[in-house]
Amino acid sequence: MNGEKSETLTDHQGDDVFREATSTDWSLLGSLATLVIKSIEFQVSLMLSFIKFPPWLIRICLSFVLDPYRTMRRGRRYLLSRVVELYDSALKDDKHVLEAVRRLALRLLWAVHVGIVLFAMLVSAFMVSGFVITHLSHEPLVVKESLSFDYTKNSPEAYVPITRVKTPNHRTEVSVSMTLPESEYNRNLGMFQVRVNFLSENGEVLATSRQPCMLTFRSEPIRLVQTFLKIAPLVSGYVFETQTLNLKLKGFVEKDIVSTDCMKVMIEQRAEFRRGAGIPEIYDASLLLESELPFLKRVIWNWRRTLFVWISMCLFITELVCVLVFFRCLIIPRTGQRTQQSDGTHSINNTSNVDGSGGK
């Protein structure tokens, strides 16, 4: 008899466990289905709201423009009706309303707190990223100066001082831009040569670069047609009969021992001309000196903004993970209490199940 009773008890317990598991599965499926339906309803309602909002806003704006006083009265009436409804509901059920208001205030305060914490982490990530990029990226040297040639010499020359930090093993590129009038003298001059000397602090020539150039050739009919087409801006002074020559001169790799302190730009005289002749007429001239960074530094400098954003995001995600792991209470409130309550409810359910099975 005792064996039969124990077998029946174990069968009943197995049936109860199976029923609980089945009910749990069905409740989980029901909650998931409800969640999916509610999410679909929310999306549909949000889409309808987006569709209805522009016509409603246009109607309100038109009514306000056509009859502003009536629109203001209707708005005041609507607000008063909403306040009265809230007041009536509060009188009917004070406890529920106060509890809802208290919960809403707590949620808002906690949202503000979480926003401040996230904003502080984002600002710190940006600051650290800016510090790293500032020390990793090096700005290439760029010197742009206007040239004032000394025409008292047979070959006019101009000096450009360079005051900068030493950048050894950097290749430098020099560009000279000159604006010349299309005068008969410049057209007949033909080729002339520009020379750039890299000078040290003691006046020693470190490197020299030369570049021959001339005005772009245009035949007489072409110049007449161009002048005819540009007659109005030429007469009014908006356009001038000039040509701009951009000369790319060969640079050099600066050594660590001696650095460039000054640059000398010279327009060399043509050999077949007499002394003081063979020099082009120039309106304006300027020099552009650029240093080419090494490959890695050049990549960092060209992608510094992208690297700044990526480093900031990586630091922010790292900080967020560390806070969620070690200081979870700063982001997620009262997790410990919820786990204790859930553990307590589970223990109560387990004891009740055990008691019930024992009674059976």
C-alpha positions in Angstrom: 0.0 0.0 0.0 2.8 2.4 0.9 4.5 1.7 -2.4 1.3 2.4 -4.3 0.8 5.7 -2.4 4.3 6.8 -3.1 3.9 6.0 -6.8 0.6 8.0 -7.0 2.3 10.9 -5.2 5.2 10.9 -7.7 2.7 10.8 -10.6 0.8 13.7 -9.2 4.0 15.7 -8.7 5.1 15.0 -12.2 1.7 16.0 -13.6 1.9 19.3 -11.5 5.4 20.0 -12.8 4.3 19.4 -16.4 1.3 21.6 -16.0 3.4 24.4 -14.5 5.9 24.1 -17.3 3.1 24.1 -19.9 1.4 27.1 -18.3 4.7 28.9 -18.1 5.4 28.3 -21.8 1.9 29.4 -22.8 2.2 32.5 -20.6 5.6 33.3 -22.2 4.1 32.9 -25.7 1.1 35.0 -24.7 3.3 37.8 -23.4 5.5 37.7 -26.6 2.4 37.8 -28.8 1.0 40.7 -26.8 4.3 42.5 -27.0 4.4 42.1 -30.8 0.8 43.2 -31.2 1.4 46.3 -29.0 4.5 47.2 -30.9 2.6 46.9 -34.2 -0.2 49.1 -32.8 2.3 51.7 -31.6 4.0 51.8 -35.0 0.7 52.1 -36.8 -0.5 54.9 -34.4 2.8 56.7 -34.8 2.6 56.5 -38.6 -0.9 57.8 -38.5 0.1 60.6 -36.2 2.9 61.6 -38.6 0.5 61.6 -41.4 -2.2 63.6 -39.5 0.2 66.1 -38.0 1.1 68.3 -41.1 -2.5 68.9 -42.2 -3.5 69.7 -38.5 -0.6 72.1 -38.2 -1.4 73.8 -41.5 -5.1 74.1 -40.5 -4.1 75.6 -37.1 -1.7 78.1 -38.8 -4.3 79.1 -41.4 -6.9 79.6 -38.7 -4.6 81.6 -36.6 -3.7 83.8 -39.6 -7.3 84.3 -40.6 -8.9 84.6 -37.2 -6.2 84.8 -34.4 -8.6 85.7 -31.6 -11.0 82.8 -32.2 -8.1 80.4 -32.5 -6.6 81.6 -29.1 -10.1 81.3 -27.5 -10.4 77.7 -28.8 -6.9 76.9 -27.5 -7.7 78.3 -24.1 -11.0 76.4 -24.0 -9.2 73.2 -24.9 -6.5 73.6 -22.2 -9.1 74.4 -19.6 -11.1 71.3 -20.5 -8.0 69.2 -20.2 -7.1 70.7 -16.8 -10.7 70.1 -15.6 -10.6 66.4 -16.7 -7.3 65.9 -14.9 -8.7 67.5 -11.8 -11.8 65.4 -11.9 -9.8 62.2 -12.3 -7.6 63.3 -9.4 -10.7 63.8 -7.2 -12.1 60.4 -8.1 -8.9 58.5 -7.4 -6.3 60.6 -5.5 -4.1 57.7 -4.6 -3.6 56.4 -8.1 -3.0 59.8 -9.5 -0.5 60.8 -6.8 1.3 57.5 -7.2 1.4 58.0 -11.0 2.8 61.5 -10.6 5.3 60.4 -8.1 6.5 57.6 -10.4 6.7 60.0 -13.3 8.7 62.5 -11.3 11.1 59.8 -10.2 11.5 58.5 -13.7 12.2 62.0 -15.0 14.7 62.7 -12.3 16.4 59.4 -13.0 16.4 60.1 -16.8 18.1 63.5 -16.1 20.6 61.8 -13.9 21.4 59.2 -16.5 21.7 61.9 -19.2 24.1 63.9 -17.0 26.3 60.7 -16.4 26.3 59.9 -20.2 27.1 63.5 -21.1 30.0 63.6 -18.6 31.4 60.3 -20.1 31.0 61.7 -23.6 32.8 64.9 -22.7 35.6 63.1 -21.1 36.0 60.8 -24.1 36.1 63.9 -26.4 38.8 65.5 -24.2 41.0 62.4 -24.0 40.6 61.9 -27.8 41.5 65.5 -28.5 44.6 65.2 -26.2 45.7 62.1 -28.1 45.1 63.5 -31.6 46.9 66.7 -30.6 50.0 64.8 -29.6 49.9 62.3 -32.4 49.2 64.6 -35.4 51.8 67.1 -36.6 50.8 70.0 -38.8 52.9 70.3 -42.0 54.8 73.4 -42.6 53.0 75.9 -44.8 54.7 79.3 -45.5 53.1 81.8 -47.9 54.8 85.1 -48.4 54.6 87.9 -51.0 57.8 88.6 -52.8 59.3 92.1 -53.1 62.1 92.0 -55.6 65.1 94.3 -55.5 65.4 95.7 -59.0 68.5 97.6 -58.2 70.5 94.5 -58.9 71.1 92.9 -62.3 69.2 89.8 -61.2 66.3 90.9 -58.9 66.1 88.9 -55.7 63.8 88.6 -52.7 64.3 87.0 -49.3 61.8 85.1 -47.3 62.7 84.4 -43.7 61.4 81.2 -42.1 60.8 81.2 -38.4 59.6 77.7 -37.4 60.3 74.6 -35.4 62.9 72.3 -36.9 61.3 69.5 -38.9 64.2 67.1 -39.9 63.8 64.5 -42.6 60.8 66.3 -44.1 60.7 66.9 -47.8 59.9 70.5 -48.8 58.1 71.7 -51.9 58.4 75.2 -53.3 55.9 77.0 -55.5 56.4 80.5 -56.9 53.4 82.4 -58.4 54.0 85.4 -60.6 51.4 87.7 -62.3 52.8 89.3 -65.4 51.2 91.8 -67.8 50.8 90.7 -71.4 52.9 93.5 -72.6 54.9 93.5 -75.8 58.1 93.5 -73.8 57.1 90.3 -71.9 56.0 88.6 -75.1 59.2 89.4 -76.9 61.3 88.4 -73.9 60.5 84.7 -74.2 62.1 82.4 -71.7 63.5 83.5 -68.4 64.5 81.6 -65.3 63.6 81.7 -61.6 66.1 80.3 -59.0 65.4 79.5 -55.3 68.2 79.1 -52.8 67.7 77.5 -49.4 69.9 79.3 -46.9 71.1 78.4 -43.4 71.4 80.7 -40.5 75.0 81.5 -41.5 74.1 82.3 -45.1 75.3 78.9 -46.4 73.5 77.6 -49.5 71.9 74.3 -48.5 70.1 73.6 -51.8 69.3 75.3 -55.1 66.4 74.8 -57.5 65.8 76.4 -60.9 62.8 76.5 -63.2 62.6 78.2 -66.7 59.3 79.7 -67.7 57.6 82.0 -70.2 54.2 83.5 -71.0 51.7 81.3 -72.7 51.9 81.8 -76.4 48.8 83.3 -78.2 48.8 84.3 -81.8 47.7 87.7 -83.0 44.2 86.6 -84.2 43.5 84.7 -81.0 44.5 87.7 -78.9 42.3 90.0 -81.0 39.3 87.7 -80.6 39.8 87.4 -76.9 40.2 91.1 -76.5 37.0 91.7 -78.5 35.0 89.2 -76.3 36.3 90.7 -73.1 36.0 94.3 -74.2 33.4 95.3 -71.6 35.1 93.9 -68.5 38.5 95.2 -69.8 37.1 98.7 -70.2 35.3 98.7 -66.8 38.4 97.4 -65.0 37.1 94.0 -63.8 39.5 92.1 -66.0 43.2 92.8 -66.8 45.5 91.7 -69.6 47.6 89.5 -67.3 48.9 86.0 -67.0 49.7 84.1 -63.8 52.6 81.7 -63.9 52.7 78.9 -61.2 56.1 77.4 -61.0 56.7 74.1 -59.1 60.3 73.9 -58.1 62.1 70.9 -56.8 62.5 70.8 -53.1 64.9 69.0 -50.8 64.9 66.8 -47.7 66.0 68.9 -44.7 68.7 67.4 -42.5 68.8 67.3 -38.8 72.2 69.0 -38.5 71.4 72.4 -40.3 67.9 73.7 -40.8 66.7 76.2 -43.4 66.5 79.7 -42.0 65.8 81.8 -45.1 64.9 81.4 -48.8 66.3 83.5 -51.6 64.2 83.9 -54.8 66.0 85.3 -57.8 65.0 86.1 -61.3 68.1 85.4 -63.4 69.1 87.7 -66.2 69.2 86.4 -69.8 72.7 86.1 -71.0 72.3 87.7 -74.4 70.8 90.9 -72.9 72.8 93.9 -71.7 73.2 94.7 -68.0 69.8 95.3 -66.3 67.8 94.0 -69.2 66.3 90.6 -69.9 64.1 90.8 -66.7 60.3 90.3 -67.1 57.8 92.9 -65.9 55.9 91.7 -62.9 52.8 92.9 -61.2 52.8 90.6 -58.2 54.7 87.5 -56.9 54.4 85.2 -54.0 56.1 82.1 -52.6 54.5 79.0 -51.1 56.6 76.6 -49.1 55.1 73.2 -48.0 56.7 70.4 -46.1 55.7 66.8 -46.8 55.3 64.7 -43.7 56.3 61.1 -43.4 53.8 58.5 -44.5 52.4 57.6 -41.1 52.2 61.2 -39.9 50.7 62.3 -43.2 47.9 59.6 -42.8 47.3 60.7 -39.2 47.1 64.4 -40.2 44.8 63.8 -43.2 42.5 61.6 -41.2 42.7 63.4 -37.9 39.0 64.3 -37.7 37.9 60.7 -38.5 40.4 59.4 -35.9 39.1 61.9 -33.4 35.5 60.7 -33.8 36.5 57.0 -33.7 38.7 57.3 -30.7 36.0 59.3 -28.9 33.3 56.7 -29.7 35.6 53.8 -28.6 36.5 55.5 -25.3 32.8 56.3 -24.7 31.8 52.7 -25.3 34.6 51.5 -23.0 33.6 53.9 -20.3 29.9 52.8 -20.6 30.8 49.1 -20.4 33.0 49.8 -17.3 30.2 51.7 -15.6 27.7 49.0 -16.4 30.0 46.3 -15.0 31.4 48.0 -11.9 29.0 50.9 -11.2 25.7 49.6 -12.5 23.7 51.5 -9.9 24.7 54.8 -11.7 22.7 53.8 -14.8 20.2 51.1 -13.8 18.4 51.9 -10.6 17.6 49.4 -7.7 18.7 46.3 -9.4 19.6 44.7 -6.1 16.2 45.2 -4.6 14.5 43.8 -7.7 16.7 40.7 -7.7 16.0 40.2 -3.9 12.3 40.6 -4.5 12.4 38.1 -7.4 14.4 35.7 -5.3 12.0 36.1 -2.4 9.0 35.4 -4.7 10.7 32.4 -6.2 11.5 31.0 -2.7 7.9 31.5 -1.6 6.6 29.8 -4.7 9.0 26.9 -4.1 8.0 26.5 -0.5 4.3 26.6 -1.4 4.9 24.0 -4.1 6.7 21.8 -1.6 4.0 22.2 1.1 1.3 21.4 -1.4 3.1 18.3 -2.7 3.7 17.2 0.9 0.0 17.7 1.8 -0.9 15.6 -1.1 
